[in-house]
Amino acid sequence: MAANQIEAGLRVKAGVEGAEDIGKLAEELKATSVDAGGLTQKFDELQAEFADIGKQQALIESFKGIKREFKESDIAIAALKQEQRKLKTEMDGDGTKAQQKRLADLKAEVNSLHGCKRALGNQLMATRVGMDAAGITTQTLTKREQELAAQSEAARAKMAALGGEMQALKAKSAAAANDDEKTMPV
């Protein structure tokens, strides 16, 4: 389970870092005052693409995490109820004060977990609304994750290509500036 959480975090982080990386390249391009071939617009489009991928990945990971917590709360509730039944059997009537206190504590824990489960249910519904708005359904979740991974890789490849174009433009600009300095009268 921890490995899944780490992997999920890395996927979301990759989308966020991609958007940050493209943002840095766009700022670097703007600082050079050179924009041959509309690179600034391409960078802006790519930044929007990374942002969209990151948002969708975050929705999916949020949904999966909430579902996992929801299931874990069911398991915890069942275990506490089992413990309650066992304690009631052991009590043989009213039982000791310690047993009565433990039974009351177990009931309080069960009630608390039911409250948490209701809150998780509300979060789950809100996340599903966001997923629906993004065109993601629970039936296509795995497929959409794979598509997003592919889109992220494609966007990274575009980012690398744009970075190369930008470096080439910077080199041309620097070379032109050197030529201008050489031809300027002293």
Salt bridges, closest charged atoms under 4 A:
GLU7 OE2 - ARG11 NH1 2.58
GLU17 OE2 - LYS13 NZ 3.44
GLU28 OE2 - LYS170 NZ 2.51
GLU49 OE1 - LYS158 NZ 3.23
GLU61 OE2 - ARG11 NH2 2.58
ASP74 OD1 - LYS117 NZ 2.25
GLU83 OE2 - ARG102 NH2 2.62
ASP105 OD2 - LYS101 NZ 3.06
GLU109 OE2 - ARG102 NH1 3.56
GLU145 OE2 - ARG11 NH2 3.17
GLU145 OE2 - LYS64 NZ 2.93
GLU147 OE2 - LYS143 NZ 3.91
GLU147 OE1 - ARG144 NH1 2.89
